[in-house]
Amino acid sequence: MVLAKHLTAESLVLAYLRGDFYASAGVTLKEISSTRRTFTVTPEVEEGVTYTTQFIGTRIRYDRSSKPALDDAGNEMPNRTRIYSDDVGEILYQTTDVPAVYNFDGDELYVRAKLISSKLKSQPFSEGDVELAWTQPVVVAGNYW
């Protein structure tokens, strides 16, 4: 989903270049905003549907260790990324509030939001799959107040 002002090629490309887009598997976002202190995400609310927002990020002093990904036989998988510590992409805060607001601590490298709805997908990959959305990361490190 691209957050463009107009449905024109120029407006879409400019929004893309600004990073004004998000991934969706059914959830539509009404607003995404951030200040130096907060990151706010507001879904388009559907009647009878609940939303859980996870703010996911990595802190400046994260555990930088990693190990190679191995296949079932224990061999290194050269074309696969490494497996990193649980500090990378940890859930920093979770809420069912709408809008969902995350207050920066100031030690985050980035924070992104994952919205999980209670609504089942109309064409799920697996039974029980619900509608989701993911925002682009908001870069925080260096934006200390």
The first five atom37 places (N, CA, C, CB, O) and aatype in JSON, in Angstrom:
{
  "aatype": [12, 19, 10, 0, 11, 8, 10, 16, 0, 6, 15, 10, 19, 10, 0, 18, 10, 1, 7, 3, 13, 18, 0, 15, 0, 7, 19, 16, 10, 11, 6, 9, 15, 15, 16, 1, 1, 16, 13, 16, 19, 16, 14, 6, 19, 6, 6, 7, 19, 16, 18, 16, 16, 5, 13, 9, 7, 16, 1, 9, 1, 18, 3, 1, 15, 15, 11, 14, 0, 10, 3, 3, 0, 7, 2, 6, 12, 14, 2, 1, 16, 1, 9, 18, 15, 3, 3, 19, 7, 6, 9, 10, 18, 5, 16, 16, 3, 19, 14, 0, 19, 18, 2, 13, 3, 7, 3, 6, 10, 18, 19, 1, 0, 11, 10, 9, 15, 15, 11, 10, 11, 15, 5, 14, 13, 15, 6, 7, 3, 19, 6, 10, 0, 17, 16, 5, 14, 19, 19, 19, 0, 7, 2, 18, 17],
  "atom_mask": [
    [1, 1, 1, 1, 1],
    [1, 1, 1, 1, 1],
    [1, 1, 1, 1, 1],
    [1, 1, 1, 1, 1],
    [1, 1, 1, 1, 1],
    [1, 1, 1, 1, 1],
    [1, 1, 1, 1, 1],
    [1, 1, 1, 1, 1],
    [1, 1, 1, 1, 1],
    [1, 1, 1, 1, 1],
    [1, 1, 1, 1, 1],
    [1, 1, 1, 1, 1],
    [1, 1, 1, 1, 1],
    [1, 1, 1, 1, 1],
    [1, 1, 1, 1, 1],
    [1, 1, 1, 1, 1],
    [1, 1, 1, 1, 1],
    [1, 1, 1, 1, 1],
    [1, 1, 1, 0, 1],
    [1, 1, 1, 1, 1],
    [1, 1, 1, 1, 1],
    [1, 1, 1, 1, 1],
    [1, 1, 1, 1, 1],
    [1, 1, 1, 1, 1],
    [1, 1, 1, 1, 1],
    [1, 1, 1, 0, 1],
    [1, 1, 1, 1, 1],
    [1, 1, 1, 1, 1],
    [1, 1, 1, 1, 1],
    [1, 1, 1, 1, 1],
    [1, 1, 1, 1, 1],
    [1, 1, 1, 1, 1],
    [1, 1, 1, 1, 1],
    [1, 1, 1, 1, 1],
    [1, 1, 1, 1, 1],
    [1, 1, 1, 1, 1],
    [1, 1, 1, 1, 1],
    [1, 1, 1, 1, 1],
    [1, 1, 1, 1, 1],
    [1, 1, 1, 1, 1],
    [1, 1, 1, 1, 1],
    [1, 1, 1, 1, 1],
    [1, 1, 1, 1, 1],
    [1, 1, 1, 1, 1],
    [1, 1, 1, 1, 1],
    [1, 1, 1, 1, 1],
    [1, 1, 1, 1, 1],
    [1, 1, 1, 0, 1],
    [1, 1, 1, 1, 1],
    [1, 1, 1, 1, 1],
    [1, 1, 1, 1, 1],
    [1, 1, 1, 1, 1],
    [1, 1, 1, 1, 1],
    [1, 1, 1, 1, 1],
    [1, 1, 1, 1, 1],
    [1, 1, 1, 1, 1],
    [1, 1, 1, 0, 1],
    [1, 1, 1, 1, 1],
    [1, 1, 1, 1, 1],
    [1, 1, 1, 1, 1],
    [1, 1, 1, 1, 1],
    [1, 1, 1, 1, 1],
    [1, 1, 1, 1, 1],
    [1, 1, 1, 1, 1],
    [1, 1, 1, 1, 1],
    [1, 1, 1, 1, 1],
    [1, 1, 1, 1, 1],
    [1, 1, 1, 1, 1],
    [1, 1, 1, 1, 1],
    [1, 1, 1, 1, 1],
    [1, 1, 1, 1, 1],
    [1, 1, 1, 1, 1],
    [1, 1, 1, 1, 1],
    [1, 1, 1, 0, 1],
    [1, 1, 1, 1, 1],
    [1, 1, 1, 1, 1],
    [1, 1, 1, 1, 1],
    [1, 1, 1, 1, 1],
    [1, 1, 1, 1, 1],
    [1, 1, 1, 1, 1],
    [1, 1, 1, 1, 1],
    [1, 1, 1, 1, 1],
    [1, 1, 1, 1, 1],
    [1, 1, 1, 1, 1],
    [1, 1, 1, 1, 1],
    [1, 1, 1, 1, 1],
    [1, 1, 1, 1, 1],
    [1, 1, 1, 1, 1],
    [1, 1, 1, 0, 1],
    [1, 1, 1, 1, 1],
    [1, 1, 1, 1, 1],
    [1, 1, 1, 1, 1],
    [1, 1, 1, 1, 1],
    [1, 1, 1, 1, 1],
    [1, 1, 1, 1, 1],
    [1, 1, 1, 1, 1],
    [1, 1, 1, 1, 1],
    [1, 1, 1, 1, 1],
    [1, 1, 1, 1, 1],
    [1, 1, 1, 1, 1],
    [1, 1, 1, 1, 1],
    [1, 1, 1, 1, 1],
    [1, 1, 1, 1, 1],
    [1, 1, 1, 1, 1],
    [1, 1, 1, 1, 1],
    [1, 1, 1, 0, 1],
    [1, 1, 1, 1, 1],
    [1, 1, 1, 1, 1],
    [1, 1, 1, 1, 1],
    [1, 1, 1, 1, 1],
    [1, 1, 1, 1, 1],
    [1, 1, 1, 1, 1],
    [1, 1, 1, 1, 1],
    [1, 1, 1, 1, 1],
    [1, 1, 1, 1, 1],
    [1, 1, 1, 1, 1],
    [1, 1, 1, 1, 1],
    [1, 1, 1, 1, 1],
    [1, 1, 1, 1, 1],
    [1, 1, 1, 1, 1],
    [1, 1, 1, 1, 1],
    [1, 1, 1, 1, 1],
    [1, 1, 1, 1, 1],
    [1, 1, 1, 1, 1],
    [1, 1, 1, 1, 1],
    [1, 1, 1, 1, 1],
    [1, 1, 1, 1, 1],
    [1, 1, 1, 0, 1],
    [1, 1, 1, 1, 1],
    [1, 1, 1, 1, 1],
    [1, 1, 1, 1, 1],
    [1, 1, 1, 1, 1],
    [1, 1, 1, 1, 1],
    [1, 1, 1, 1, 1],
    [1, 1, 1, 1, 1],
    [1, 1, 1, 1, 1],
    [1, 1, 1, 1, 1],
    [1, 1, 1, 1, 1],
    [1, 1, 1, 1, 1],
    [1, 1, 1, 1, 1],
    [1, 1, 1, 1, 1],
    [1, 1, 1, 0, 1],
    [1, 1, 1, 1, 1],
    [1, 1, 1, 1, 1],
    [1, 1, 1, 1, 1]
  ],
  "atom_positions": [
    [[0.85, -1.16, 0.0], [0.0, 0.0, 0.0], [0.9, 1.23, 0.0], [-0.97, -0.01, 1.22], [1.79, 1.36, 0.84]],
    [[0.66, 2.12, -0.95], [1.44, 3.34, -1.05], [0.59, 4.5, -0.55], [1.91, 3.59, -2.51], [-0.56, 4.65, -0.96]],
    [[1.16, 5.31, 0.33], [0.45, 6.45, 0.88], [0.74, 7.69, 0.04], [0.85, 6.69, 2.37], [1.53, 8.55, 0.43]],
    [[0.09, 7.77, -1.12], [0.3, 8.87, -2.06], [-0.87, 9.84, -2.0], [0.5, 8.34, -3.51], [-2.0, 9.45, -1.7]],
    [[-0.58, 11.11, -2.3], [-1.64, 12.13, -2.29], [-2.58, 11.98, -3.47], [-1.03, 13.52, -2.29], [-3.77, 12.28, -3.36]],
    [[-2.05, 11.53, -4.62], [-2.85, 11.4, -5.83], [-2.54, 10.08, -6.51], [-2.58, 12.59, -6.8], [-1.46, 9.51, -6.32]],
    [[-3.47, 9.59, -7.29], [-3.27, 8.35, -8.02], [-2.66, 8.67, -9.38], [-4.61, 7.58, -8.19], [-3.27, 8.48, -10.43]],
    [[-1.42, 9.16, -9.33], [-0.67, 9.46, -10.54], [0.7, 8.8, -10.42], [-0.53, 11.02, -10.77], [1.16, 8.52, -9.31]],
    [[1.35, 8.55, -11.54], [2.67, 7.92, -11.5], [3.64, 8.77, -10.69], [3.21, 7.71, -12.94], [4.39, 8.23, -9.87]],
    [[3.64, 10.06, -10.89], [4.57, 10.95, -10.17], [4.33, 10.88, -8.66], [4.42, 12.4, -10.66], [5.28, 10.76, -7.88]],
    [[3.08, 10.97, -8.24], [2.76, 10.94, -6.81], [3.12, 9.59, -6.19], [1.27, 11.24, -6.6], [3.63, 9.54, -5.07]],
    [[2.87, 8.5, -6.9], [3.21, 7.17, -6.4], [4.71, 6.99, -6.24], [2.65, 6.1, -7.33], [5.18, 6.47, -5.24]],
    [[5.47, 7.43, -7.26], [6.93, 7.3, -7.2], [7.51, 8.16, -6.08], [7.56, 7.69, -8.56], [8.39, 7.7, -5.35]],
    [[7.02, 9.39, -5.93], [7.52, 10.25, -4.85], [7.22, 9.66, -3.48], [6.89, 11.65, -4.97], [8.07, 9.7, -2.59]],
    [[6.03, 9.11, -3.3], [5.68, 8.47, -2.03], [6.58, 7.26, -1.77], [4.2, 8.04, -2.03], [7.04, 7.06, -0.64]],
    [[6.83, 6.49, -2.79], [7.71, 5.32, -2.67], [9.12, 5.76, -2.25], [7.77, 4.54, -4.0], [9.72, 5.17, -1.35]],
    [[9.64, 6.79, -2.91], [10.99, 7.27, -2.6], [11.09, 7.83, -1.19], [11.41, 8.32, -3.61], [12.15, 7.76, -0.58]],
    [[10.0, 8.4, -0.67], [9.98, 8.91, 0.71], [9.84, 7.77, 1.73], [8.82, 9.92, 0.88], [10.02, 7.99, 2.92]],
    [[9.51, 6.57, 1.26], [9.27, 5.46, 2.17], [7.85, 5.45, 2.7], [0.0, 0.0, 0.0], [7.57, 4.8, 3.71]],
    [[6.95, 6.16, 2.03], [5.56, 6.24, 2.46], [4.75, 5.07, 1.89], [4.93, 7.58, 2.03], [3.87, 5.26, 1.05]],
    [[5.07, 3.89, 2.35], [4.32, 2.69, 1.95], [4.43, 1.66, 3.05], [4.86, 2.12, 0.59], [5.3, 1.74, 3.92]],
    [[3.53, 0.69, 3.01], [3.54, -0.38, 3.99], [3.05, -1.65, 3.33], [2.68, -0.02, 5.22], [2.41, -1.62, 2.28]],
    [[3.36, -2.78, 3.96], [2.91, -4.08, 3.47], [1.6, -4.44, 4.15], [3.98, -5.18, 3.73], [1.42, -4.19, 5.34]],
    [[0.69, -5.02, 3.38], [-0.59, -5.4, 3.95], [-1.03, -6.76, 3.46], [-1.65, -4.37, 3.63], [-0.88, -7.11, 2.28]],
    [[-1.58, -7.52, 4.38], [-2.25, -8.77, 4.06], [-3.67, -8.64, 4.62], [-1.49, -10.04, 4.67], [-4.15, -9.48, 5.36]],
    [[-4.32, -7.52, 4.22], [-5.7, -7.3, 4.58], [-5.98, -6.08, 5.43], [0.0, 0.0, 0.0], [-7.02, -5.45, 5.26]],
    [[-5.08, -5.72, 6.35], [-5.31, -4.56, 7.21], [-4.96, -3.28, 6.45], [-4.47, -4.67, 8.52], [-3.89, -3.18, 5.85]],
    [[-5.87, -2.32, 6.49], [-5.63, -1.01, 5.89], [-5.29, -0.03, 7.01], [-6.86, -0.52, 5.07], [-5.96, 0.01, 8.04]],
    [[-4.25, 0.76, 6.79], [-3.85, 1.75, 7.79], [-4.42, 3.11, 7.42], [-2.32, 1.82, 7.91], [-4.32, 3.56, 6.28]],
    [[-5.01, 3.75, 8.39], [-5.59, 5.09, 8.22], [-4.5, 6.15, 8.35], [-6.7, 5.34, 9.26], [-4.5, 7.14, 7.62]],
    [[-3.57, 5.92, 9.29], [-2.52, 6.9, 9.53], [-1.28, 6.24, 10.11], [-3.0, 8.0, 10.45], [-1.37, 5.33, 10.93]],
    [[-0.12, 6.73, 9.67], [1.17, 6.36, 10.24], [1.9, 7.68, 10.47], [2.0, 5.36, 9.3], [2.06, 8.47, 9.53]],
    [[2.34, 7.93, 11.7], [3.05, 9.18, 11.95], [4.1, 8.97, 13.03], [2.07, 10.31, 12.35], [3.97, 8.08, 13.87]],
    [[5.12, 9.8, 12.99], [6.12, 9.74, 14.05], [6.64, 11.14, 14.32], [7.29, 8.79, 13.66], [6.7, 12.0, 13.44]],
    [[7.01, 11.33, 15.57], [7.68, 12.55, 16.0], [9.01, 12.11, 16.6], [6.8, 13.38, 17.04], [9.36, 10.93, 16.54]],
    [[9.73, 13.02, 17.17], [10.99, 12.65, 17.82], [10.75, 11.79, 19.06], [11.78, 13.91, 18.21], [11.67, 11.14, 19.55]],
    [[9.51, 11.79, 19.58], [9.22, 11.08, 20.82], [8.28, 9.88, 20.66], [8.63, 12.02, 21.81], [8.3, 8.96, 21.48]],
    [[7.45, 9.88, 19.6], [6.43, 8.83, 19.47], [6.3, 8.32, 18.05], [5.09, 9.33, 19.95], [6.67, 8.99, 17.08]],
    [[5.77, 7.11, 17.94], [5.43, 6.47, 16.68], [3.98, 6.02, 16.83], [6.41, 5.25, 16.32], [3.67, 5.23, 17.73]],
    [[3.1, 6.52, 15.96], [1.67, 6.24, 16.07], [1.17, 5.56, 14.82], [0.88, 7.53, 16.33], [1.49, 5.98, 13.71]],
    [[0.38, 4.5, 14.99], [-0.2, 3.77, 13.88], [-1.7, 3.59, 14.16], [0.51, 2.38, 13.69], [-2.1, 3.16, 15.24]],
    [[-2.51, 3.94, 13.15], [-3.96, 3.84, 13.3], [-4.53, 3.02, 12.15], [-4.61, 5.26, 13.34], [-4.42, 3.42, 10.99]],
    [[-5.14, 1.88, 12.46], [-5.77, 1.09, 11.4], [-7.15, 1.64, 11.06], [-5.87, -0.38, 11.82], [-7.78, 2.32, 11.86]],
    [[-7.61, 1.33, 9.84], [-9.02, 1.55, 9.49], [-9.79, 0.48, 10.24], [-9.28, 1.49, 7.9], [-9.69, -0.7, 9.91]],
    [[-10.55, 0.88, 11.24], [-11.22, -0.08, 12.11], [-12.46, -0.64, 11.44], [-11.59, 0.59, 13.44], [-13.29, 0.09, 10.9]],
    [[-12.57, -1.96, 11.49], [-13.77, -2.66, 11.01], [-14.59, -3.09, 12.22], [-13.4, -3.89, 10.11], [-14.05, -3.52, 13.23]],
    [[-15.9, -2.97, 12.1], [-16.82, -3.37, 13.18], [-16.59, -4.84, 13.55], [-18.29, -3.15, 12.76], [-16.55, -5.71, 12.68]],
    [[-16.43, -5.1, 14.85], [-16.28, -6.46, 15.34], [-14.88, -7.02, 15.22], [0.0, 0.0, 0.0], [-14.65, -8.18, 15.58]],
    [[-13.92, -6.23, 14.73], [-12.54, -6.69, 14.56], [-11.67, -6.0, 15.6], [-12.01, -6.4, 13.11], [-11.79, -4.8, 15.82]],
    [[-10.8, -6.76, 16.26], [-9.85, -6.19, 17.2], [-8.46, -6.17, 16.56], [-9.83, -6.98, 18.54], [-8.17, -6.95, 15.65]],
    [[-7.61, -5.28, 17.06], [-6.27, -5.1, 16.5], [-5.24, -5.12, 17.62], [-6.17, -3.78, 15.69], [-5.4, -4.46, 18.64]],
    [[-4.18, -5.88, 17.41], [-3.04, -5.89, 18.3], [-1.87, -5.32, 17.52], [-2.72, -7.33, 18.86], [-1.58, -5.77, 16.41]],
    [[-1.2, -4.33, 18.09], [-0.04, -3.74, 17.42], [1.21, -4.1, 18.2], [-0.18, -2.2, 17.29], [1.3, -3.86, 19.41]],
    [[2.17, -4.67, 17.49], [3.48, -4.96, 18.06], [4.46, -3.95, 17.49], [3.93, -6.44, 17.76], [4.58, -3.82, 16.27]],
    [[5.17, -3.24, 18.35], [6.23, -2.35, 17.91], [7.52, -3.15, 18.04], [6.27, -1.0, 18.76], [7.91, -3.55, 19.14]],
    [[8.16, -3.38, 16.92], [9.31, -4.28, 16.82], [10.54, -3.46, 16.46], [9.06, -5.41, 15.78], [10.47, -2.61, 15.57]],
    [[11.65, -3.71, 17.12], [12.86, -2.96, 16.82], [14.1, -3.61, 17.38], [0.0, 0.0, 0.0], [14.07, -4.7, 17.94]],
    [[15.19, -2.9, 17.2], [16.49, -3.34, 17.7], [17.14, -2.17, 18.41], [17.4, -3.87, 16.54], [17.17, -1.05, 17.9]],
    [[17.65, -2.43, 19.6], [18.28, -1.37, 20.39], [19.76, -1.23, 20.03], [18.13, -1.67, 21.9], [20.37, -2.16, 19.5]],
    [[20.32, -0.07, 20.32], [21.7, 0.24, 19.96], [22.67, -0.8, 20.48], [22.09, 1.62, 20.49], [23.58, -1.22, 19.76]],
    [[22.51, -1.24, 21.72], [23.45, -2.18, 22.34], [22.98, -3.63, 22.21], [23.66, -1.83, 23.81], [22.99, -4.38, 23.18]],
    [[22.55, -4.02, 21.01], [22.05, -5.37, 20.8], [23.19, -6.39, 20.72], [21.2, -5.44, 19.53], [24.32, -6.03, 20.42]],
    [[22.88, -7.63, 20.98], [23.83, -8.74, 20.86], [24.08, -8.96, 19.38], [23.29, -10.05, 21.57], [23.18, -9.4, 18.66]],
    [[25.29, -8.67, 18.92], [25.62, -8.75, 17.49], [26.03, -10.15, 17.04], [26.73, -7.78, 17.18], [26.39, -10.34, 15.87]],
    [[25.98, -11.12, 17.91], [26.39, -12.48, 17.54], [25.4, -13.09, 16.55], [26.52, -13.38, 18.8], [24.22, -12.76, 16.53]],
    [[25.92, -13.98, 15.72], [25.09, -14.7, 14.76], [25.75, -16.03, 14.46], [24.87, -13.87, 13.44], [26.91, -16.26, 14.79]],
    [[24.98, -16.9, 13.83], [25.52, -18.2, 13.44], [24.93, -18.56, 12.07], [25.2, -19.3, 14.5], [23.87, -18.05, 11.71]],
    [[25.6, -19.41, 11.33], [25.07, -19.77, 10.01], [23.8, -20.6, 10.13], [26.12, -20.54, 9.21], [23.63, -21.37, 11.07]],
    [[22.92, -20.42, 9.16], [21.72, -21.26, 9.09], [22.13, -22.62, 8.57], [20.62, -20.61, 8.17], [22.93, -22.72, 7.64]],
    [[21.59, -23.69, 9.16], [21.94, -25.06, 8.77], [20.72, -25.77, 8.2], [22.51, -25.84, 9.97], [19.59, -25.53, 8.64]],
    [[20.95, -26.65, 7.23], [19.85, -27.46, 6.7], [19.61, -28.64, 7.63], [20.16, -27.95, 5.25], [20.27, -28.77, 8.66]],
    [[18.67, -29.51, 7.28], [18.31, -30.65, 8.13], [19.47, -31.61, 8.37], [17.15, -31.4, 7.52], [19.49, -32.33, 9.37]],
    [[20.44, -31.63, 7.45], [21.6, -32.51, 7.59], [22.74, -31.85, 8.38], [22.1, -32.93, 6.21], [23.78, -32.46, 8.6]],
    [[22.53, -30.58, 8.79], [23.55, -29.88, 9.56], [24.56, -29.15, 8.72], [0.0, 0.0, 0.0], [25.58, -28.67, 9.23]],
    [[24.29, -29.04, 7.41], [25.2, -28.33, 6.52], [24.8, -26.86, 6.43], [25.21, -28.98, 5.13], [23.62, -26.51, 6.44]],
    [[25.83, -26.0, 6.33], [25.58, -24.56, 6.2], [24.83, -24.27, 4.91], [26.9, -23.76, 6.24], [25.14, -24.85, 3.87]],
    [[23.85, -23.4, 4.98], [23.05, -23.02, 3.81], [23.62, -21.69, 3.29], [21.51, -22.89, 4.17], [23.27, -20.63, 3.81]],
    [[24.48, -21.72, 2.26], [25.21, -20.53, 1.83], [24.32, -19.42, 1.26], [26.22, -20.92, 0.81], [24.71, -18.25, 1.29]],
    [[23.17, -19.75, 0.74], [22.31, -18.72, 0.13], [21.25, -18.21, 1.09], [21.65, -19.28, -1.12], [20.3, -17.54, 0.68]],
    [[21.4, -18.51, 2.36], [20.42, -18.07, 3.36], [21.1, -17.14, 4.34], [19.8, -19.28, 4.09], [22.29, -17.29, 4.63]],
    [[20.36, -16.2, 4.84], [20.91, -15.27, 5.82], [21.32, -16.01, 7.09], [19.89, -14.17, 6.15], [20.97, -17.18, 7.28]],
    [[22.03, -15.34, 7.93], [22.46, -15.93, 9.2], [21.34, -15.86, 10.22], [23.72, -15.22, 9.73], [20.35, -15.16, 10.02]],
    [[21.5, -16.58, 11.29], [20.54, -16.55, 12.39], [21.12, -15.63, 13.46], [20.25, -18.0, 12.97], [22.21, -15.87, 13.98]],
    [[20.38, -14.58, 13.78], [20.86, -13.55, 14.7], [20.24, -13.73, 16.09], [20.54, -12.15, 14.15], [19.31, -14.51, 16.28]],
    [[20.78, -13.0, 17.03], [20.29, -13.08, 18.41], [18.85, -12.59, 18.5], [21.2, -12.26, 19.36], [18.35, -11.93, 17.59]],
    [[18.2, -12.93, 19.6], [16.82, -12.5, 19.82], [16.71, -10.99, 20.02], [16.24, -13.22, 21.03], [15.61, -10.44, 20.0]],
    [[17.84, -10.31, 20.21], [17.83, -8.84, 20.34], [17.48, -8.15, 19.04], [19.19, -8.35, 20.82], [17.02, -7.01, 19.05]],
    [[17.68, -8.82, 17.92], [17.4, -8.23, 16.6], [15.92, -8.45, 16.28], [18.31, -8.87, 15.48], [15.45, -9.58, 16.16]],
    [[15.21, -7.36, 16.15], [13.79, -7.45, 15.84], [12.94, -7.94, 17.0], [0.0, 0.0, 0.0], [12.02, -8.73, 16.81]],
    [[13.25, -7.48, 18.21], [12.47, -7.91, 19.37], [11.19, -7.07, 19.49], [13.31, -7.79, 20.67], [11.13, -5.93, 19.01]],
    [[10.18, -7.64, 20.12], [8.95, -6.89, 20.39], [9.25, -5.96, 21.56], [7.72, -7.85, 20.69], [9.48, -6.41, 22.68]],
    [[9.23, -4.66, 21.28], [9.54, -3.66, 22.29], [8.31, -3.27, 23.11], [10.13, -2.42, 21.64], [8.41, -2.92, 24.29]],
    [[7.14, -3.35, 22.45], [5.89, -2.96, 23.12], [4.74, -3.53, 22.32], [5.76, -1.4, 23.26], [4.79, -3.6, 21.09]],
    [[3.69, -3.94, 23.03], [2.5, -4.48, 22.36], [1.27, -3.86, 23.0], [2.46, -6.04, 22.44], [1.21, -3.71, 24.23]],
    [[0.28, -3.5, 22.17], [-0.93, -2.88, 22.68], [-2.13, -3.22, 21.82], [-0.75, -1.37, 22.76], [-2.0, -3.56, 20.64]],
    [[-3.3, -3.13, 22.42], [-4.55, -3.28, 21.67], [-5.24, -1.92, 21.52], [-5.5, -4.29, 22.37], [-6.36, -1.84, 21.02]],
    [[-4.57, -0.86, 21.95], [-5.13, 0.48, 21.81], [-5.2, 0.89, 20.35], [-4.29, 1.5, 22.61], [-4.33, 0.53, 19.55]],
    [[-6.24, 1.64, 20.0], [-6.37, 2.24, 18.66], [-6.66, 3.71, 18.88], [-7.5, 1.54, 17.8], [-7.7, 4.05, 19.44]],
    [[-5.76, 4.61, 18.44], [-4.5, 4.32, 17.77], [-3.47, 3.71, 18.72], [-3.94, 5.58, 17.13], [-3.56, 3.85, 19.94]],
    [[-2.49, 3.03, 18.13], [-1.39, 2.44, 18.89], [-0.24, 3.44, 18.91], [-0.93, 1.07, 18.27], [0.17, 3.96, 17.87]],
    [[0.28, 3.71, 20.1], [1.35, 4.7, 20.24], [2.54, 4.06, 20.96], [0.85, 5.95, 21.02], [2.39, 3.45, 22.02]],
    [[3.7, 4.21, 20.37], [4.95, 3.76, 21.0], [5.75, 4.99, 21.38], [5.77, 2.82, 20.04], [5.95, 5.89, 20.56]],
    [[6.2, 5.03, 22.63], [7.06, 6.11, 23.11], [8.51, 5.67, 23.02], [6.69, 6.52, 24.58], [8.91, 4.71, 23.68]],
    [[9.29, 6.37, 22.21], [10.7, 6.01, 22.04], [11.46, 6.15, 23.36], [11.35, 6.88, 20.95], [11.25, 7.11, 24.11]],
    [[12.33, 5.2, 23.62], [13.24, 5.29, 24.76], [14.48, 6.1, 24.37], [13.64, 3.88, 25.26], [15.15, 6.68, 25.23]],
    [[14.78, 6.14, 23.08], [15.95, 6.87, 22.59], [17.13, 5.98, 22.3], [0.0, 0.0, 0.0], [18.14, 6.44, 21.76]],
    [[17.03, 4.69, 22.67], [18.15, 3.78, 22.41], [17.83, 2.77, 21.3], [18.52, 3.03, 23.68], [18.55, 1.79, 21.13]],
    [[16.77, 3.02, 20.56], [16.39, 2.12, 19.47], [17.11, 2.54, 18.18], [14.85, 2.14, 19.26], [17.22, 3.72, 17.88]],
    [[17.59, 1.55, 17.43], [18.12, 1.83, 16.1], [16.96, 2.12, 15.15], [18.97, 0.64, 15.58], [17.02, 3.05, 14.34]],
    [[15.91, 1.32, 15.26], [14.71, 1.48, 14.44], [13.54, 0.86, 15.18], [14.89, 0.82, 13.02], [13.72, 0.05, 16.1]],
    [[12.34, 1.24, 14.76], [11.11, 0.63, 15.27], [10.15, 0.53, 14.09], [10.48, 1.45, 16.46], [10.0, 1.49, 13.33]],
    [[9.5, -0.59, 13.94], [8.44, -0.77, 12.94], [7.23, -1.34, 13.65], [8.9, -1.71, 11.76], [7.34, -1.87, 14.75]],
    [[6.07, -1.23, 13.02], [4.85, -1.74, 13.64], [4.31, -2.9, 12.83], [3.79, -0.63, 13.77], [4.32, -2.89, 11.6]],
    [[3.83, -3.91, 13.54], [3.12, -5.03, 12.93], [1.73, -5.03, 13.54], [3.87, -6.41, 13.16], [1.58, -5.15, 14.75]],
    [[0.71, -4.89, 12.69], [-0.67, -4.9, 13.15], [-1.29, -6.26, 12.85], [-1.5, -3.77, 12.5], [-1.21, -6.75, 11.73]],
    [[-1.88, -6.85, 13.86], [-2.49, -8.17, 13.74], [-3.97, -8.01, 14.05], [-1.81, -9.21, 14.71], [-4.34, -7.59, 15.15]],
    [[-4.81, -8.34, 13.09], [-6.26, -8.22, 13.32], [-6.82, -9.56, 13.78], [-6.98, -7.73, 12.04], [-6.16, -10.59, 13.68]],
    [[-8.04, -9.52, 14.28], [-8.71, -10.77, 14.66], [-9.5, -11.35, 13.49], [-9.65, -10.52, 15.86], [-10.1, -12.41, 13.61]],
    [[-9.5, -10.64, 12.35], [-10.27, -11.06, 11.18], [-9.51, -12.12, 10.38], [-10.6, -9.85, 10.29], [-8.36, -11.92, 10.0]],
    [[-10.17, -13.24, 10.13], [-9.56, -14.3, 9.32], [-9.43, -13.84, 7.88], [-10.4, -15.6, 9.4], [-10.29, -13.13, 7.35]],
    [[-8.32, -14.26, 7.23], [-8.13, -13.95, 5.82], [-9.18, -14.69, 4.99], [-6.71, -14.34, 5.36], [-9.57, -15.8, 5.32]],
    [[-9.62, -14.04, 3.9], [-10.61, -14.69, 3.04], [-9.98, -15.82, 2.23], [-11.24, -13.66, 2.09], [-10.66, -16.79, 1.88]],
    [[-8.68, -15.71, 1.92], [-7.96, -16.77, 1.2], [-6.66, -17.06, 1.94], [-7.68, -16.35, -0.29], [-5.59, -16.63, 1.51]],
    [[-6.75, -17.79, 3.05], [-5.56, -18.01, 3.88], [-4.57, -18.98, 3.24], [-5.96, -18.51, 5.25], [-4.96, -19.85, 2.46]],
    [[-3.3, -18.82, 3.6], [-2.27, -19.78, 3.22], [-2.42, -21.01, 4.11], [-0.84, -19.16, 3.34], [-2.32, -22.15, 3.65]],
    [[-2.66, -20.75, 5.4], [-2.87, -21.82, 6.38], [-4.15, -21.52, 7.14], [-1.66, -21.95, 7.36], [-4.54, -20.36, 7.3]],
    [[-4.79, -22.56, 7.61], [-6.01, -22.39, 8.4], [-5.72, -21.52, 9.62], [-6.58, -23.77, 8.83], [-4.74, -21.73, 10.33]],
    [[-6.59, -20.54, 9.85], [-6.43, -19.65, 11.0], [-5.65, -18.39, 10.72], [0.0, 0.0, 0.0], [-5.51, -17.55, 11.62]],
    [[-5.13, -18.21, 9.49], [-4.39, -16.99, 9.15], [-5.3, -15.78, 9.27], [-3.81, -17.08, 7.72], [-6.43, -15.79, 8.79]],
    [[-4.8, -14.72, 9.93], [-5.55, -13.49, 10.1], [-4.93, -12.38, 9.26], [-5.59, -13.07, 11.58], [-3.8, -12.5, 8.78]],
    [[-5.68, -11.3, 9.08], [-5.19, -10.15, 8.32], [-4.14, -9.4, 9.13], [-6.36, -9.21, 7.94], [-4.24, -9.28, 10.35]],
    [[-3.11, -8.89, 8.42], [-1.96, -8.23, 9.03], [-1.55, -7.0, 8.23], [-0.78, -9.2, 9.14], [-2.01, -6.8, 7.11]],
    [[-0.69, -6.19, 8.82], [-0.01, -5.1, 8.1], [1.32, -4.85, 8.81], [-0.89, -3.78, 8.05], [1.43, -5.06, 10.02]],
    [[2.33, -4.39, 8.05], [3.65, -4.07, 8.59], [4.07, -2.72, 8.04], [4.7, -5.17, 8.23], [3.93, -2.47, 6.84]],
    [[4.57, -1.85, 8.89], [5.05, -0.54, 8.44], [6.53, -0.62, 8.08], [4.81, 0.53, 9.53], [7.22, -1.58, 8.41]],
    [[6.97, 0.4, 7.41], [8.4, 0.58, 7.2], [9.03, 0.93, 8.55], [8.69, 1.7, 6.12], [8.34, 1.44, 9.43]],
    [[10.31, 0.66, 8.73], [10.94, 1.03, 10.01], [11.12, 2.54, 10.12], [12.3, 0.33, 10.16], [11.39, 3.22, 9.13]],
    [[10.95, 3.03, 11.32], [11.26, 4.42, 11.64], [12.65, 4.4, 12.26], [10.19, 5.08, 12.62], [12.87, 3.73, 13.26]],
    [[13.59, 5.13, 11.67], [14.96, 5.17, 12.19], [14.98, 6.1, 13.39], [15.98, 5.65, 11.1], [14.51, 7.24, 13.31]],
    [[15.52, 5.61, 14.49], [15.49, 6.36, 15.74], [16.88, 6.81, 16.16], [14.86, 5.53, 16.84], [17.06, 7.96, 16.55]],
    [[17.87, 5.92, 16.09], [19.22, 6.23, 16.59], [19.74, 7.53, 15.99], [20.19, 5.08, 16.27], [19.65, 7.76, 14.79]],
    [[20.27, 8.35, 16.85], [20.78, 9.65, 16.4], [19.74, 10.75, 16.48], [0.0, 0.0, 0.0], [20.06, 11.92, 16.27]],
    [[18.49, 10.39, 16.78], [17.42, 11.39, 16.9], [17.14, 11.68, 18.38], [16.13, 10.91, 16.18], [15.98, 11.88, 18.75]],
    [[18.15, 11.7, 19.19], [17.95, 11.91, 20.63], [17.43, 13.31, 20.88], [19.25, 11.69, 21.41], [17.75, 14.25, 20.16]],
    [[16.61, 13.43, 21.92], [16.03, 14.73, 22.24], [16.68, 15.32, 23.46], [14.55, 14.61, 22.45], [16.31, 16.42, 23.88]]
  ]
}
